Amino acid sequence: MTMIEQAGTFAIGDLTVNRMGYGAMQLAGPGVFGPPKDRNEAIAVLHAAREAGVNHIDTSDFYGPHITNQLIKEALHPYQDDLVIVTKIAAKRGDDGAWLPALSPDELTSAVHDNLRNLGIDAIDVVNFRSMHGLHGPAEGSIGEPLSVLAELQKQGLIRHIGLSNVTPTQIAEGREICDIACVQNQYNLAHRDDDGLIDDLAADGIPYVPFFPLGGFSPLQSETLSQVAKRLEASPMQVALAWLLQRSPNILLIPGTSSRKHLSQNLAAAGLTIPADAIAELNAIAAQAVTSA
């Protein structure tokens, strides 16, 4: 059993992936805009991820834009049968790198075709609709109209599965009235646990939850708690934070990103780390610290 396989697998729709995956966002330039500073290293990272057993890659054509998908195609095409590529749409980049909504039927359709072309595929395994009601976190508002566009593209065979990103439970319920929801991707980590109940509800329905920003928003006090646990476990704080997520619920899938093979290896090693119960209790207290300091 490889290190990644120790963390187990989970299904996205009818596609089974290892729970430790890879996020391609950092392969683009600074601010997820423009080309990478080291294209050869970016290609090498993708090769290394696959060689280590990663079969779930998260990307988007608005990373770059177009850059990460083109790198994935250059490095890994033709794709092996076990590789699941997940992308997201509903945003675009301004000339200055700004993140802008792209929610019209034409924009959503073009985004799907851009992903198909830049990845070099005929159908996308999973397309996440990224709600733009809140730019840096979920905010209420209907997602029915744009999601219906994706449902139609799914009927046309261009999309295999549809997921949601940056959404509230109300929006997920609305989405499930329109189409099957294969996964949910929201911000969640040791310090930001607003989705605790949602994760458990999704787990009961067999729907994977994919957290982004696994270390985002930590204060020095919270980081000290994490650092102390990591020192005792002879691991890095990031490895402990990732391992905590894997132990939090079996439906959590991880997609840590990096543009460095060394950092990739460190991230993937978290799949083999087991955190004892007493350390879990200390780490769980970080969320309470976050509420107190807010």
PyMOL commands that set and color helices and strands:
alter all, ss='L'
color gray80, all
select helices_A, chain A and resi 4-7+25-27+30-32+39-51+67-76+105-119+144-155+169-178+196-204+220-232+237-248+261-272+277-293
alter helices_A, ss='H'
color red, helices_A
select strands_A, chain A and resi 9-12+15-18+22-23+56-58+84-89+91-93+99-101+124-130+159-165+181-187+209-212
alter strands_A, ss='S'
color yellow, strands_A
deselect
rebuild
show_as cartoon
